[in-house]
Amino acid sequence: MIETLIFALVLNIVMFLFAFRNKTDKLTDISYALTFVGIALFGVLNNEMSSAQWVAFALVLIWAARLGSYLLIRIKAMGRDKRFDDKRNNFWKFGGFWILQAVTAWVVMLPVSFLMQTSAETELSTLVIISGLVSLGGIVFEAVADMQKFYFVQNKDNKGKWIANGLWKYSRHPNYFGEIMTWYGVYFVCYTWLSERDSAIALLGPIFITFMLGFVSGIPLLEASAEKKWSKDPKYKDYKRKTSILIPLPRRK
């Protein structure tokens, strides 16, 4: 387990040094996705894989390929990531983000890492199949939400507006809901084959990503940004009042 943490830190520190030197934002998100793949591959290369382990690995690979490619397309279109405007030229602030990114990937991957360590024959139980479908559904849900917002933002007619159609009509952050759904699905793919102790520790994975998106680096920052832009707009106030902050729900009247 310590080996995967070292891998995550080394990969992100190396990528950070290159990004800091070249003042580029194009490596941050792709590095994040590659960290997950690398941790998963570590298990594949050091274990005789069985069914549930292959399911977990496939889900991580699909998630990383989808997110990494999307974020690469987005940053090329945007040119820069506004999150780093106050960090890009500060070695310690920018580096701190990369360290947090490495630790986040390692913690979120705890269920998969524990599963990869077991030598048990991990069969395709009903729970594995259902959980795998939930995780896959989360990936698709997040992908749809991301693309809806990407096309909305790319349309010049929407400049200065917020997205309130598609999945965004039922949640102000449907992409984050899909992300959280993905990792709880992965956790339950692994759950059956973990010891009581390992399953309790592994639960930190989905809880951590929920905490980060819900209370630290996701929703709070975007909500604050939206308030700064549109807090005086009656239409935005109405959208905010009627629309669930995370879980997609019918709009309130």
VENMO-V583995 format. One record per backbone hydrogen bond with DSSP energy under -0.5 kcal/mol. NH is the residue of the N-H (numbers start at 0). CO is the residue of the C=O. Records with the same first field share a line. If there is no record, write none. Layout:
NH->CO + CO
This chain:
4->0
5->1
6->2
7->3
8->4
9->5
10->6
11->7
12->8
13->9
14->10
15->11
16->12
17->13
18->14
19->15
20->16
21->17
22->18 + 19
23->18
28->24
30->26
31->27
32->28
33->29
34->30
35->31
36->32
37->33
38->34
39->35
40->36
41->37
42->38
43->39
44->40
45->41
46->43
48->46
51->121
52->49
53->49
54->50
55->51
56->52
57->53
58->54
59->55
60->56
61->57
62->58
63->59
64->60
65->61
66->62
67->63
68->64
69->65
70->66
71->67
72->68
73->69
74->70
75->71
76->72
77->73
78->74
81->79
83->80
84->81
86->83
87->83
89->86
90->88
93->86 + 89
94->90
95->91
96->92
97->93
98->94
99->95
100->96
101->97
102->98
103->99
104->100
105->101
106->102
107->103
108->104
109->106
112->108
113->109
114->110
115->111
116->112 + 113
117->113 + 114
121->119
122->120
124->122
128->124
129->125
130->126
131->127
132->128
133->129
134->130
135->131
136->132
137->133
138->134
139->135
140->136
141->137
142->138
143->139
144->140
145->141
146->142
147->143
148->144
149->145
150->146
151->147
152->148
153->149
154->150 + 151
155->153
157->154
158->155
160->157
167->164
168->165
169->166
170->166
171->243
173->170
176->172
177->173
178->174
179->175
180->176
181->177
182->178
183->179
184->180
185->181
186->182
187->183
188->184
189->185
190->186
191->187
192->189
193->190
198->194
199->195
200->196
201->197
202->198
203->200
204->201
206->202
207->203
208->204
209->205
210->206
211->207
212->208
213->209
214->210
215->210 + 211
216->211
217->211
218->212
221->217
222->218
223->219
224->220
225->221
226->222
227->223
228->224
229->225
230->226
232->229
233->231
236->232
237->233
238->234
239->235
240->236
241->237
242->238
248->169
251->241
